[in-house]
């Protein structure tokens, strides 16, 4: 898989906005399942969470999203 930080960021934004397509979700999981991208994904998601409105996601919701991305099986 070719590294594309801007694509990864777009997929993460779509996931958080609940506008991600099934194919894009598979693509995001491909990034998440690749050990080369683990730190980059965590950093990007943390950055995106910080950019959201404070009321947008509670800490528990943020953790749940990260757990789903990094611990869920690929769809």
mmCIF file of the N, C-alpha and C atoms, coordinates in Angstrom:
data_MODEL
# 
_entry.id   MODEL 
# 
loop_
_atom_site.group_PDB 
_atom_site.id 
_atom_site.type_symbol 
_atom_site.label_atom_id 
_atom_site.label_alt_id 
_atom_site.label_comp_id 
_atom_site.label_asym_id 
_atom_site.label_entity_id 
_atom_site.label_seq_id 
_atom_site.pdbx_PDB_ins_code 
_atom_site.Cartn_x 
_atom_site.Cartn_y 
_atom_site.Cartn_z 
_atom_site.occupancy 
_atom_site.B_iso_or_equiv 
_atom_site.pdbx_formal_charge 
_atom_site.auth_seq_id 
_atom_site.auth_comp_id 
_atom_site.auth_asym_id 
_atom_site.auth_atom_id 
_atom_site.pdbx_PDB_model_num 
ATOM 1   N N  . UNK A 1 1  ? 0.844   -1.174 0.000  1.00 0.00 ? 1  UNK A N  1 
ATOM 2   C CA . UNK A 1 1  ? 0.000   0.000  0.000  1.00 0.00 ? 1  UNK A CA 1 
ATOM 3   C C  . UNK A 1 1  ? 0.892   1.241  0.000  1.00 0.00 ? 1  UNK A C  1 
ATOM 4   N N  . UNK A 1 2  ? 0.638   2.147  -0.907 1.00 0.00 ? 2  UNK A N  1 
ATOM 5   C CA . UNK A 1 2  ? 1.411   3.380  -0.977 1.00 0.00 ? 2  UNK A CA 1 
ATOM 6   C C  . UNK A 1 2  ? 0.960   4.328  0.134  1.00 0.00 ? 2  UNK A C  1 
ATOM 7   N N  . UNK A 1 3  ? 1.905   4.890  0.831  1.00 0.00 ? 3  UNK A N  1 
ATOM 8   C CA . UNK A 1 3  ? 1.622   5.816  1.933  1.00 0.00 ? 3  UNK A CA 1 
ATOM 9   C C  . UNK A 1 3  ? 1.052   7.107  1.363  1.00 0.00 ? 3  UNK A C  1 
ATOM 10  N N  . UNK A 1 4  ? -0.081  7.506  1.923  1.00 0.00 ? 4  UNK A N  1 
ATOM 11  C CA . UNK A 1 4  ? -0.720  8.736  1.491  1.00 0.00 ? 4  UNK A CA 1 
ATOM 12  C C  . UNK A 1 4  ? -1.343  9.403  2.713  1.00 0.00 ? 4  UNK A C  1 
ATOM 13  N N  . UNK A 1 5  ? -0.577  10.238 3.416  1.00 0.00 ? 5  UNK A N  1 
ATOM 14  C CA . UNK A 1 5  ? -1.076  10.860 4.643  1.00 0.00 ? 5  UNK A CA 1 
ATOM 15  C C  . UNK A 1 5  ? -2.353  11.666 4.450  1.00 0.00 ? 5  UNK A C  1 
ATOM 16  N N  . UNK A 1 6  ? -2.487  12.353 3.329  1.00 0.00 ? 6  UNK A N  1 
ATOM 17  C CA . UNK A 1 6  ? -3.694  13.156 3.126  1.00 0.00 ? 6  UNK A CA 1 
ATOM 18  C C  . UNK A 1 6  ? -4.924  12.259 2.948  1.00 0.00 ? 6  UNK A C  1 
ATOM 19  N N  . UNK A 1 7  ? -4.745  11.112 2.309  1.00 0.00 ? 7  UNK A N  1 
ATOM 20  C CA . UNK A 1 7  ? -5.868  10.173 2.145  1.00 0.00 ? 7  UNK A CA 1 
ATOM 21  C C  . UNK A 1 7  ? -6.255  9.585  3.501  1.00 0.00 ? 7  UNK A C  1 
ATOM 22  N N  . UNK A 1 8  ? -5.278  9.247  4.301  1.00 0.00 ? 8  UNK A N  1 
ATOM 23  C CA . UNK A 1 8  ? -5.542  8.717  5.626  1.00 0.00 ? 8  UNK A CA 1 
ATOM 24  C C  . UNK A 1 8  ? -6.322  9.734  6.455  1.00 0.00 ? 8  UNK A C  1 
ATOM 25  N N  . UNK A 1 9  ? -5.928  10.990 6.386  1.00 0.00 ? 9  UNK A N  1 
ATOM 26  C CA . UNK A 1 9  ? -6.628  12.036 7.135  1.00 0.00 ? 9  UNK A CA 1 
ATOM 27  C C  . UNK A 1 9  ? -8.063  12.183 6.639  1.00 0.00 ? 9  UNK A C  1 
ATOM 28  N N  . UNK A 1 10 ? -8.260  12.138 5.346  1.00 0.00 ? 10 UNK A N  1 
ATOM 29  C CA . UNK A 1 10 ? -9.615  12.239 4.791  1.00 0.00 ? 10 UNK A CA 1 
ATOM 30  C C  . UNK A 1 10 ? -10.489 11.077 5.257  1.00 0.00 ? 10 UNK A C  1 
ATOM 31  N N  . UNK A 1 11 ? -9.946  9.868  5.241  1.00 0.00 ? 11 UNK A N  1 
ATOM 32  C CA . UNK A 1 11 ? -10.711 8.704  5.706  1.00 0.00 ? 11 UNK A CA 1 
ATOM 33  C C  . UNK A 1 11 ? -11.079 8.834  7.179  1.00 0.00 ? 11 UNK A C  1 
ATOM 34  N N  . UNK A 1 12 ? -10.136 9.308  7.985  1.00 0.00 ? 12 UNK A N  1 
ATOM 35  C CA . UNK A 1 12 ? -10.400 9.482  9.410  1.00 0.00 ? 12 UNK A CA 1 
ATOM 36  C C  . UNK A 1 12 ? -11.491 10.523 9.627  1.00 0.00 ? 12 UNK A C  1 
ATOM 37  N N  . UNK A 1 13 ? -11.450 11.624 8.891  1.00 0.00 ? 13 UNK A N  1 
ATOM 38  C CA . UNK A 1 13 ? -12.479 12.659 9.008  1.00 0.00 ? 13 UNK A CA 1 
ATOM 39  C C  . UNK A 1 13 ? -13.847 12.110 8.626  1.00 0.00 ? 13 UNK A C  1 
ATOM 40  N N  . UNK A 1 14 ? -13.891 11.343 7.552  1.00 0.00 ? 14 UNK A N  1 
ATOM 41  C CA . UNK A 1 14 ? -15.169 10.767 7.112  1.00 0.00 ? 14 UNK A CA 1 
ATOM 42  C C  . UNK A 1 14 ? -15.701 9.774  8.146  1.00 0.00 ? 14 UNK A C  1 
ATOM 43  N N  . UNK A 1 15 ? -14.797 9.006  8.748  1.00 0.00 ? 15 UNK A N  1 
ATOM 44  C CA . UNK A 1 15 ? -15.209 8.056  9.780  1.00 0.00 ? 15 UNK A CA 1 
ATOM 45  C C  . UNK A 1 15 ? -15.833 8.810  10.957 1.00 0.00 ? 15 UNK A C  1 
ATOM 46  N N  . UNK A 1 16 ? -15.175 9.854  11.410 1.00 0.00 ? 16 UNK A N  1 
ATOM 47  C CA . UNK A 1 16 ? -15.658 10.620 12.553 1.00 0.00 ? 16 UNK A CA 1 
ATOM 48  C C  . UNK A 1 16 ? -16.964 11.350 12.244 1.00 0.00 ? 16 UNK A C  1 
ATOM 49  N N  . UNK A 1 17 ? -17.154 11.723 10.986 1.00 0.00 ? 17 UNK A N  1 
ATOM 50  C CA . UNK A 1 17 ? -18.372 12.426 10.578 1.00 0.00 ? 17 UNK A CA 1 
ATOM 51  C C  . UNK A 1 17 ? -19.497 11.461 10.199 1.00 0.00 ? 17 UNK A C  1 
ATOM 52  N N  . UNK A 1 18 ? -19.227 10.166 10.275 1.00 0.00 ? 18 UNK A N  1 
ATOM 53  C CA . UNK A 1 18 ? -20.200 9.131  9.900  1.00 0.00 ? 18 UNK A CA 1 
ATOM 54  C C  . UNK A 1 18 ? -20.629 9.254  8.434  1.00 0.00 ? 18 UNK A C  1 
ATOM 55  N N  . UNK A 1 19 ? -19.701 9.673  7.584  1.00 0.00 ? 19 UNK A N  1 
ATOM 56  C CA . UNK A 1 19 ? -19.992 9.791  6.153  1.00 0.00 ? 19 UNK A CA 1 
ATOM 57  C C  . UNK A 1 19 ? -19.114 8.861  5.323  1.00 0.00 ? 19 UNK A C  1 
ATOM 58  N N  . UNK A 1 20 ? -18.458 7.930  5.971  1.00 0.00 ? 20 UNK A N  1 
ATOM 59  C CA . UNK A 1 20 ? -17.535 7.030  5.283  1.00 0.00 ? 20 UNK A CA 1 
ATOM 60  C C  . UNK A 1 20 ? -18.323 5.929  4.571  1.00 0.00 ? 20 UNK A C  1 
ATOM 61  N N  . UNK A 1 21 ? -17.917 5.637  3.350  1.00 0.00 ? 21 UNK A N  1 
ATOM 62  C CA . UNK A 1 21 ? -18.562 4.554  2.609  1.00 0.00 ? 21 UNK A CA 1 
ATOM 63  C C  . UNK A 1 21 ? -17.993 3.206  3.055  1.00 0.00 ? 21 UNK A C  1 
ATOM 64  N N  . UNK A 1 22 ? -18.649 2.152  2.655  1.00 0.00 ? 22 UNK A N  1 
ATOM 65  C CA . UNK A 1 22 ? -18.173 0.808  3.009  1.00 0.00 ? 22 UNK A CA 1 
ATOM 66  C C  . UNK A 1 22 ? -16.775 0.563  2.439  1.00 0.00 ? 22 UNK A C  1 
ATOM 67  N N  . UNK A 1 23 ? -16.553 0.956  1.198  1.00 0.00 ? 23 UNK A N  1 
ATOM 68  C CA . UNK A 1 23 ? -15.229 0.776  0.584  1.00 0.00 ? 23 UNK A CA 1 
ATOM 69  C C  . UNK A 1 23 ? -14.168 1.608  1.290  1.00 0.00 ? 23 UNK A C  1 
ATOM 70  N N  . UNK A 1 24 ? -14.531 2.835  1.673  1.00 0.00 ? 24 UNK A N  1 
ATOM 71  C CA . UNK A 1 24 ? -13.586 3.690  2.388  1.00 0.00 ? 24 UNK A CA 1 
ATOM 72  C C  . UNK A 1 24 ? -13.276 3.125  3.770  1.00 0.00 ? 24 UNK A C  1 
ATOM 73  N N  . UNK A 1 25 ? -14.280 2.534  4.408  1.00 0.00 ? 25 UNK A N  1 
ATOM 74  C CA . UNK A 1 25 ? -14.052 1.916  5.710  1.00 0.00 ? 25 UNK A CA 1 
ATOM 75  C C  . UNK A 1 25 ? -13.064 0.760  5.585  1.00 0.00 ? 25 UNK A C  1 
ATOM 76  N N  . UNK A 1 26 ? -13.210 -0.034 4.545  1.00 0.00 ? 26 UNK A N  1 
ATOM 77  C CA . UNK A 1 26 ? -12.251 -1.115 4.292  1.00 0.00 ? 26 UNK A CA 1 
ATOM 78  C C  . UNK A 1 26 ? -10.849 -0.539 4.081  1.00 0.00 ? 26 UNK A C  1 
ATOM 79  N N  . UNK A 1 27 ? -10.776 0.561  3.360  1.00 0.00 ? 27 UNK A N  1 
ATOM 80  C CA . UNK A 1 27 ? -9.489  1.206  3.113  1.00 0.00 ? 27 UNK A CA 1 
ATOM 81  C C  . UNK A 1 27 ? -8.876  1.713  4.421  1.00 0.00 ? 27 UNK A C  1 
ATOM 82  N N  . UNK A 1 28 ? -9.705  2.313  5.282  1.00 0.00 ? 28 UNK A N  1 
ATOM 83  C CA . UNK A 1 28 ? -9.225  2.779  6.577  1.00 0.00 ? 28 UNK A CA 1 
ATOM 84  C C  . UNK A 1 28 ? -8.712  1.616  7.415  1.00 0.00 ? 28 UNK A C  1 
ATOM 85  N N  . UNK A 1 29 ? -9.426  0.501  7.402  1.00 0.00 ? 29 UNK A N  1 
ATOM 86  C CA . UNK A 1 29 ? -8.974  -0.679 8.142  1.00 0.00 ? 29 UNK A CA 1 
ATOM 87  C C  . UNK A 1 29 ? -7.680  -1.240 7.561  1.00 0.00 ? 29 UNK A C  1 
ATOM 88  N N  . UNK A 1 30 ? -7.490  -1.108 6.251  1.00 0.00 ? 30 UNK A N  1 
ATOM 89  C CA . UNK A 1 30 ? -6.221  -1.528 5.660  1.00 0.00 ? 30 UNK A CA 1 
ATOM 90  C C  . UNK A 1 30 ? -5.065  -0.707 6.240  1.00 0.00 ? 30 UNK A C  1 
ATOM 91  N N  . UNK A 1 31 ? -5.289  0.595  6.365  1.00 0.00 ? 31 UNK A N  1 
ATOM 92  C CA . UNK A 1 31 ? -4.278  1.441  7.006  1.00 0.00 ? 31 UNK A CA 1 
ATOM 93  C C  . UNK A 1 31 ? -4.080  1.016  8.459  1.00 0.00 ? 31 UNK A C  1 
ATOM 94  N N  . UNK A 1 32 ? -5.185  0.829  9.178  1.00 0.00 ? 32 UNK A N  1 
ATOM 95  C CA . UNK A 1 32 ? -5.121  0.507  10.612 1.00 0.00 ? 32 UNK A CA 1 
ATOM 96  C C  . UNK A 1 32 ? -4.447  -0.843 10.860 1.00 0.00 ? 32 UNK A C  1 
ATOM 97  N N  . UNK A 1 33 ? -4.606  -1.772 9.941  1.00 0.00 ? 33 UNK A N  1 
ATOM 98  C CA . UNK A 1 33 ? -4.018  -3.103 10.117 1.00 0.00 ? 33 UNK A CA 1 
ATOM 99  C C  . UNK A 1 33 ? -2.570  -3.184 9.679  1.00 0.00 ? 33 UNK A C  1 
ATOM 100 N N  . UNK A 1 34 ? -2.063  -2.141 9.068  1.00 0.00 ? 34 UNK A N  1 
ATOM 101 C CA . UNK A 1 34 ? -0.679  -2.118 8.620  1.00 0.00 ? 34 UNK A CA 1 
ATOM 102 C C  . UNK A 1 34 ? 0.185   -1.512 9.726  1.00 0.00 ? 34 UNK A C  1 
ATOM 103 N N  . UNK A 1 35 ? 1.099   -2.290 10.314 1.00 0.00 ? 35 UNK A N  1 
ATOM 104 C CA . UNK A 1 35 ? 1.930   -1.783 11.413 1.00 0.00 ? 35 UNK A CA 1 
ATOM 105 C C  . UNK A 1 35 ? 2.725   -0.531 11.055 1.00 0.00 ? 35 UNK A C  1 
ATOM 106 N N  . UNK A 1 36 ? 3.008   -0.331 9.788  1.00 0.00 ? 36 UNK A N  1 
ATOM 107 C CA . UNK A 1 36 ? 3.758   0.851  9.377  1.00 0.00 ? 36 UNK A CA 1 
ATOM 108 C C  . UNK A 1 36 ? 2.980   2.148  9.609  1.00 0.00 ? 36 UNK A C  1 
ATOM 109 N N  . UNK A 1 37 ? 1.664   2.046  9.700  1.00 0.00 ? 37 UNK A N  1 
ATOM 110 C CA . UNK A 1 37 ? 0.826   3.228  9.820  1.00 0.00 ? 37 UNK A CA 1 
ATOM 111 C C  . UNK A 1 37 ? 0.254   3.433  11.224 1.00 0.00 ? 37 UNK A C  1 
ATOM 112 N N  . UNK A 1 38 ? 0.500   2.528  12.149 1.00 0.00 ? 38 UNK A N  1 
ATOM 113 C CA . UNK A 1 38 ? -0.127  2.594  13.476 1.00 0.00 ? 38 UNK A CA 1 
ATOM 114 C C  . UNK A 1 38 ? 0.117   3.922  14.177 1.00 0.00 ? 38 UNK A C  1 
ATOM 115 N N  . UNK A 1 39 ? 1.352   4.341  14.293 1.00 0.00 ? 39 UNK A N  1 
ATOM 116 C CA . UNK A 1 39 ? 1.643   5.600  14.984 1.00 0.00 ? 39 UNK A CA 1 
ATOM 117 C C  . UNK A 1 39 ? 1.066   6.799  14.245 1.00 0.00 ? 39 UNK A C  1 
ATOM 118 N N  . UNK A 1 40 ? 1.170   6.771  12.940 1.00 0.00 ? 40 UNK A N  1 
ATOM 119 C CA . UNK A 1 40 ? 0.638   7.876  12.142 1.00 0.00 ? 40 UNK A CA 1 
ATOM 120 C C  . UNK A 1 40 ? -0.876  7.988  12.310 1.00 0.00 ? 40 UNK A C  1 
ATOM 121 N N  . UNK A 1 41 ? -1.559  6.854  12.314 1.00 0.00 ? 41 UNK A N  1 
ATOM 122 C CA . UNK A 1 41 ? -3.011  6.859  12.491 1.00 0.00 ? 41 UNK A CA 1 
ATOM 123 C C  . UNK A 1 41 ? -3.376  7.386  13.868 1.00 0.00 ? 41 UNK A C  1 
ATOM 124 N N  . UNK A 1 42 ? -2.713  6.896  14.886 1.00 0.00 ? 42 UNK A N  1 
ATOM 125 C CA . UNK A 1 42 ? -3.011  7.366  16.241 1.00 0.00 ? 42 UNK A CA 1 
ATOM 126 C C  . UNK A 1 42 ? -2.775  8.864  16.356 1.00 0.00 ? 42 UNK A C  1 
ATOM 127 N N  . UNK A 1 43 ? -1.680  9.360  15.790 1.00 0.00 ? 43 UNK A N  1 
ATOM 128 C CA . UNK A 1 43 ? -1.379  10.786 15.831 1.00 0.00 ? 43 UNK A CA 1 
ATOM 129 C C  . UNK A 1 43 ? -2.434  11.604 15.090 1.00 0.00 ? 43 UNK A C  1 
ATOM 130 N N  . UNK A 1 44 ? -2.818  11.139 13.917 1.00 0.00 ? 44 UNK A N  1 
ATOM 131 C CA . UNK A 1 44 ? -3.811  11.870 13.127 1.00 0.00 ? 44 UNK A CA 1 
ATOM 132 C C  . UNK A 1 44 ? -5.167  11.883 13.833 1.00 0.00 ? 44 UNK A C  1 
ATOM 133 N N  . UNK A 1 45 ? -5.577  10.746 14.388 1.00 0.00 ? 45 UNK A N  1 
ATOM 134 C CA . UNK A 1 45 ? -6.857  10.706 15.081 1.00 0.00 ? 45 UNK A CA 1 
ATOM 135 C C  . UNK A 1 45 ? -6.841  11.593 16.322 1.00 0.00 ? 45 UNK A C  1 
ATOM 136 N N  . UNK A 1 46 ? -5.748  11.580 17.053 1.00 0.00 ? 46 UNK A N  1 
ATOM 137 C CA . UNK A 1 46 ? -5.646  12.453 18.224 1.00 0.00 ? 46 UNK A CA 1 
ATOM 138 C C  . UNK A 1 46 ? -5.747  13.916 17.806 1.00 0.00 ? 46 UNK A C  1 
ATOM 139 N N  . UNK A 1 47 ? -5.101  14.268 16.719 1.00 0.00 ? 47 UNK A N  1 
ATOM 140 C CA . UNK A 1 47 ? -5.164  15.632 16.209 1.00 0.00 ? 47 UNK A CA 1 
ATOM 141 C C  . UNK A 1 47 ? -6.579  15.999 15.787 1.00 0.00 ? 47 UNK A C  1 
ATOM 142 N N  . UNK A 1 48 ? -7.259  15.073 15.113 1.00 0.00 ? 48 UNK A N  1 
ATOM 143 C CA . UNK A 1 48 ? -8.636  15.335 14.688 1.00 0.00 ? 48 UNK A CA 1 
ATOM 144 C C  . UNK A 1 48 ? -9.559  15.502 15.891 1.00 0.00 ? 48 UNK A C  1 
ATOM 145 N N  . UNK A 1 49 ? -9.382  14.685 16.914 1.00 0.00 ? 49 UNK A N  1 
ATOM 146 C CA . UNK A 1 49 ? -10.208 14.811 18.115 1.00 0.00 ? 49 UNK A CA 1 
ATOM 147 C C  . UNK A 1 49 ? -10.025 16.188 18.746 1.00 0.00 ? 49 UNK A C  1 
ATOM 148 N N  . UNK A 1 50 ? -8.795  16.670 18.760 1.00 0.00 ? 50 UNK A N  1 
ATOM 149 C CA . UNK A 1 50 ? -8.508  17.971 19.358 1.00 0.00 ? 50 UNK A CA 1 
ATOM 150 C C  . UNK A 1 50 ? -9.142  19.111 18.571 1.00 0.00 ? 50 UNK A C  1 
ATOM 151 N N  . UNK A 1 51 ? -9.352  18.923 17.271 1.00 0.00 ? 51 UNK A N  1 
ATOM 152 C CA . UNK A 1 51 ? -9.936  19.961 16.423 1.00 0.00 ? 51 UNK A CA 1 
ATOM 153 C C  . UNK A 1 51 ? -11.455 20.022 16.540 1.00 0.00 ? 51 UNK A C  1 
ATOM 154 N N  . UNK A 1 52 ? -12.067 18.979 17.061 1.00 0.00 ? 52 UNK A N  1 
ATOM 155 C CA . UNK A 1 52 ? -13.521 18.935 17.171 1.00 0.00 ? 52 UNK A CA 1 
ATOM 156 C C  . UNK A 1 52 ? -14.016 19.869 18.257 1.00 0.00 ? 52 UNK A C  1 
ATOM 157 N N  . UNK A 1 53 ? -15.261 20.236 18.138 1.00 0.00 ? 53 UNK A N  1 
ATOM 158 C CA . UNK A 1 53 ? -15.905 21.006 19.192 1.00 0.00 ? 53 UNK A CA 1 
ATOM 159 C C  . UNK A 1 53 ? -15.811 20.206 20.489 1.00 0.00 ? 53 UNK A C  1 
ATOM 160 N N  . UNK A 1 54 ? -15.621 20.856 21.618 1.00 0.00 ? 54 UNK A N  1 
ATOM 161 C CA . UNK A 1 54 ? -15.504 20.117 22.887 1.00 0.00 ? 54 UNK A CA 1 
ATOM 162 C C  . UNK A 1 54 ? -16.710 19.217 23.167 1.00 0.00 ? 54 UNK A C  1 
ATOM 163 N N  . UNK A 1 55 ? -17.893 19.639 22.736 1.00 0.00 ? 55 UNK A N  1 
ATOM 164 C CA . UNK A 1 55 ? -19.089 18.845 22.997 1.00 0.00 ? 55 UNK A CA 1 
ATOM 165 C C  . UNK A 1 55 ? -19.296 17.743 21.958 1.00 0.00 ? 55 UNK A C  1 
ATOM 166 N N  . UNK A 1 56 ? -18.524 17.766 20.883 1.00 0.00 ? 56 UNK A N  1 
ATOM 167 C CA . UNK A 1 56 ? -18.752 16.826 19.783 1.00 0.00 ? 56 UNK A CA 1 
ATOM 168 C C  . UNK A 1 56 ? -18.591 15.376 20.223 1.00 0.00 ? 56 UNK A C  1 
ATOM 169 N N  . UNK A 1 57 ? -17.521 15.084 20.934 1.00 0.00 ? 57 UNK A N  1 
ATOM 170 C CA . UNK A 1 57 ? -17.282 13.720 21.384 1.00 0.00 ? 57 UNK A CA 1 
ATOM 171 C C  . UNK A 1 57 ? -16.800 13.730 22.835 1.00 0.00 ? 57 UNK A C  1 
ATOM 172 N N  . UNK A 1 58 ? -17.446 12.937 23.635 1.00 0.00 ? 58 UNK A N  1 
ATOM 173 C CA . UNK A 1 58 ? -16.989 12.758 25.000 1.00 0.00 ? 58 UNK A CA 1 
ATOM 174 C C  . UNK A 1 58 ? -15.749 11.867 24.975 1.00 0.00 ? 58 UNK A C  1 
ATOM 175 N N  . UNK A 1 59 ? -14.981 11.905 26.043 1.00 0.00 ? 59 UNK A N  1 
ATOM 176 C CA . UNK A 1 59 ? -13.757 11.097 26.110 1.00 0.00 ? 59 UNK A CA 1 
ATOM 177 C C  . UNK A 1 59 ? -14.059 9.617  25.896 1.00 0.00 ? 59 UNK A C  1 
ATOM 178 N N  . UNK A 1 60 ? -15.171 9.140  26.446 1.00 0.00 ? 60 UNK A N  1 
ATOM 179 C CA . UNK A 1 60 ? -15.536 7.728  26.282 1.00 0.00 ? 60 UNK A CA 1 
ATOM 180 C C  . UNK A 1 60 ? -15.809 7.409  24.814 1.00 0.00 ? 60 UNK A C  1 
ATOM 181 N N  . UNK A 1 61 ? -16.433 8.351  24.100 1.00 0.00 ? 61 UNK A N  1 
ATOM 182 C CA . UNK A 1 61 ? -16.713 8.139  22.684 1.00 0.00 ? 61 UNK A CA 1 
ATOM 183 C C  . UNK A 1 61 ? -15.420 8.121  21.876 1.00 0.00 ? 61 UNK A C  1 
ATOM 184 N N  . UNK A 1 62 ? -14.498 9.005  22.212 1.00 0.00 ? 62 UNK A N  1 
ATOM 185 C CA . UNK A 1 62 ? -13.210 9.019  21.527 1.00 0.00 ? 62 UNK A CA 1 
ATOM 186 C C  . UNK A 1 62 ? -12.495 7.684  21.715 1.00 0.00 ? 62 UNK A C  1 
ATOM 187 N N  . UNK A 1 63 ? -12.484 7.193  22.944 1.00 0.00 ? 63 UNK A N  1 
ATOM 188 C CA . UNK A 1 63 ? -11.830 5.916  23.240 1.00 0.00 ? 63 UNK A CA 1 
ATOM 189 C C  . UNK A 1 63 ? -12.508 4.782  22.482 1.00 0.00 ? 63 UNK A C  1 
ATOM 190 N N  . UNK A 1 64 ? -13.838 4.804  22.441 1.00 0.00 ? 64 UNK A N  1 
ATOM 191 C CA . UNK A 1 64 ? -14.570 3.755  21.737 1.00 0.00 ? 64 UNK A CA 1 
ATOM 192 C C  . UNK A 1 64 ? -14.229 3.740  20.251 1.00 0.00 ? 64 UNK A C  1 
ATOM 193 N N  . UNK A 1 65 ? -14.122 4.923  19.652 1.00 0.00 ? 65 UNK A N  1 
ATOM 194 C CA . UNK A 1 65 ? -13.769 4.993  18.236 1.00 0.00 ? 65 UNK A CA 1 
ATOM 195 C C  . UNK A 1 65 ? -12.374 4.426  18.004 1.00 0.00 ? 65 UNK A C  1 
ATOM 196 N N  . UNK A 1 66 ? -11.422 4.842  18.833 1.00 0.00 ? 66 UNK A N  1 
ATOM 197 C CA . UNK A 1 66 ? -10.064 4.317  18.683 1.00 0.00 ? 66 UNK A CA 1 
ATOM 198 C C  . UNK A 1 66 ? -10.023 2.815  18.915 1.00 0.00 ? 66 UNK A C  1 
ATOM 199 N N  . UNK A 1 67 ? -10.752 2.338  19.910 1.00 0.00 ? 67 UNK A N  1 
ATOM 200 C CA . UNK A 1 67 ? -10.801 0.895  20.162 1.00 0.00 ? 67 UNK A CA 1 
ATOM 201 C C  . UNK A 1 67 ? -11.385 0.164  18.964 1.00 0.00 ? 67 UNK A C  1 
ATOM 202 N N  . UNK A 1 68 ? -12.439 0.718  18.365 1.00 0.00 ? 68 UNK A N  1 
ATOM 203 C CA . UNK A 1 68 ? -13.046 0.092  17.189 1.00 0.00 ? 68 UNK A CA 1 
ATOM 204 C C  . UNK A 1 68 ? -12.067 0.026  16.028 1.00 0.00 ? 68 UNK A C  1 
ATOM 205 N N  . UNK A 1 69 ? -11.302 1.085  15.845 1.00 0.00 ? 69 UNK A N  1 
ATOM 206 C CA . UNK A 1 69 ? -10.363 1.113  14.725 1.00 0.00 ? 69 UNK A CA 1 
ATOM 207 C C  . UNK A 1 69 ? -9.206  0.146  14.940 1.00 0.00 ? 69 UNK A C  1 
ATOM 208 N N  . UNK A 1 70 ? -8.657  0.138  16.154 1.00 0.00 ? 70 UNK A N  1 
ATOM 209 C CA . UNK A 1 70 ? -7.435  -0.635 16.370 1.00 0.00 ? 70 UNK A CA 1 
ATOM 210 C C  . UNK A 1 70 ? -7.666  -2.041 16.902 1.00 0.00 ? 70 UNK A C  1 
ATOM 211 N N  . UNK A 1 71 ? -8.851  -2.340 17.383 1.00 0.00 ? 71 UNK A N  1 
ATOM 212 C CA . UNK A 1 71 ? -9.086  -3.657 17.964 1.00 0.00 ? 71 UNK A CA 1 
ATOM 213 C C  . UNK A 1 71 ? -10.154 -4.461 17.245 1.00 0.00 ? 71 UNK A C  1 
ATOM 214 N N  . UNK A 1 72 ? -10.875 -3.850 16.361 1.00 0.00 ? 72 UNK A N  1 
ATOM 215 C CA . UNK A 1 72 ? -11.945 -4.564 15.647 1.00 0.00 ? 72 UNK A CA 1 
ATOM 216 C C  . UNK A 1 72 ? -11.369 -5.392 14.511 1.00 0.00 ? 72 UNK A C  1 
ATOM 217 N N  . UNK A 1 73 ? -12.111 -6.383 14.162 1.00 0.00 ? 73 UNK A N  1 
ATOM 218 C CA . UNK A 1 73 ? -11.729 -7.187 12.996 1.00 0.00 ? 73 UNK A CA 1 
ATOM 219 C C  . UNK A 1 73 ? -12.073 -6.429 11.744 1.00 0.00 ? 73 UNK A C  1 
ATOM 220 N N  . UNK A 1 74 ? -11.331 -6.703 10.707 1.00 0.00 ? 74 UNK A N  1 
ATOM 221 C CA . UNK A 1 74 ? -11.585 -6.072 9.418  1.00 0.00 ? 74 UNK A CA 1 
ATOM 222 C C  . UNK A 1 74 ? -12.943 -6.535 8.923  1.00 0.00 ? 74 UNK A C  1 
ATOM 223 N N  . UNK A 1 75 ? -13.791 -5.593 8.464  1.00 0.00 ? 75 UNK A N  1 
ATOM 224 C CA . UNK A 1 75 ? -15.144 -5.975 7.978  1.00 0.00 ? 75 UNK A CA 1 
ATOM 225 C C  . UNK A 1 75 ? -15.081 -6.848 6.750  1.00 0.00 ? 75 UNK A C  1 
# 
